Amino acid sequence: MSEQVEREEEINVEEESSSEEDEAQPVAVLKEYGVDQKYIKLLDRNGYHTVESVAFATLRALGSLKGISDDKAAQIIEIAKKQVPMGFVTASELNEMRDKIIRISTGSTAIDQLLDGGIESGSITELFGEFSTGKTQLCHQLCVTSQLDYKHGGALGKVIYLDTEGTFRPERVLAIAERYFLDGESVLNNISYARAFNTDHQSALLLDVSRMMSEERYATIIVDSATALYRTDYVGRGELAERQTHLARFLRSLLQLADQHGVAVVLTNQVVATVSGMPGVSDKKPIGGNIMAHASTTRLKFRKGRAGTRVIKVYDSPNLPEEEASFVIKMDGIKDAEE
């Protein structure tokens, strides 16, 4: 991707719409199909802001809402399902759908090639590695490239940034925006930022995210880091099961947002040392166990390379080979190592 946009421009994603992906339908549409307004308000108030979110809900979840009986919940879900494609398609049709998936540039040609074009929309991409390996820097990069137009490797949408470690820096975003000749203030205005202070707060913020995404065009959700607060809120093996259950619900909510709105979800994850059977030999593995492994579509491992470089490796993916690429971190963002 060319690193220079031909002219400095003010990004206004509200005036643009994605022609490549179907937009989620607001829950108010259900009124046209016989759902009473009082139920629509109740659904919206409880985080069901789109028809898709209702169609994907379980009877148990909807029936537990105060004011909706099990029979009424079943009726509403059935109405919603008729408006959302949820049946079988041929593999050929699925292949055509995947051809329309947006991939967001990372700022590095080598990484983009490694990822078959960039960070994939409609799925979860996990970035894990030790500190200072470039995970948060890539998150800052995506805050800008997500807003670029399609021909420059962007998704022409706004960005949601959930920060659990207090590492987001607007000045980094401004420096990267300058590289692409974009108006820095407009770029910052298109990033919705929130600091999460505990795991319950982290999950509660997703209700706001769901509402925001039903109202405006967002391209990317970034959670940096998805697991940091779980390491402090849940301590010891006695709380492991509760921690994993809470984490699984959080990740499922993110996956539902990716499915409903076609956004790219990017999570950073920490690592923990595991001692092998050989004396003095240890390995670094991402935390979160199988819960995190199964929720993430693509898992990328970060490590430090030689001479100030960083290395990113495809750790797990349904369609990408286990290869790696080198990159460097500059004042204006992530670039190829040889630049």
Disulfide bonds with the S-S distance in Angstrom:
none
